[in-house]
Amino acid sequence: MALSTIGTNAITDATIATGDIANGAVTLGKVDATSTEANNLKQRVCKAWVDLDGGGSAHIDDDFNVASITDNGTGDYTITYSAAMGSADYAVAGSVVGSNSDSYYSFVTSDGSVKSTASCRIGIIHHGGSLNDQGAISVIVFGDS
């Protein structure tokens, strides 16, 4: 299947296996003309993510490039990467699902400690100002690997 017909034909495993999509599908012109295609794609891909349950005995529900989480106390977690980041200058973002309409939480990427290439520390803060455990926590990490 030619790339020009993707809009009218289904993409199948066989199409991907033959390289019809992979060869030339992402070009430097489509990404950014200021750097190499490989570097641009590398910068735009999530380097780690985790969906964790912070209620009770904290555990990972699903992840990419996360070796473990450490429960440092109520609402306080360390995320350790399987493959280290290239530097400590990376972005961490997250979300938390509150338990009801009166429970609003914030995601904080640090307790004042510096991020390292091996891990980052996050806190879950209740709108009243205290750290709190929450069941549904999602974290994504972007930067150099």
Secondary structure, DSSP 4 states (H G I P E B T S, - for coil): --GGGTTTS---HHHHHHTTTTTTSS-HHHH-TTS-HHHHHHHTS--EEEEEE-SSS-EEEEEESEEEEEEEETTEEEEEESS--SSS--EEEEEEE-SSTT--EEEES-SSSPP-SSEEEEEEEETTS-B---SEEEEEEES--
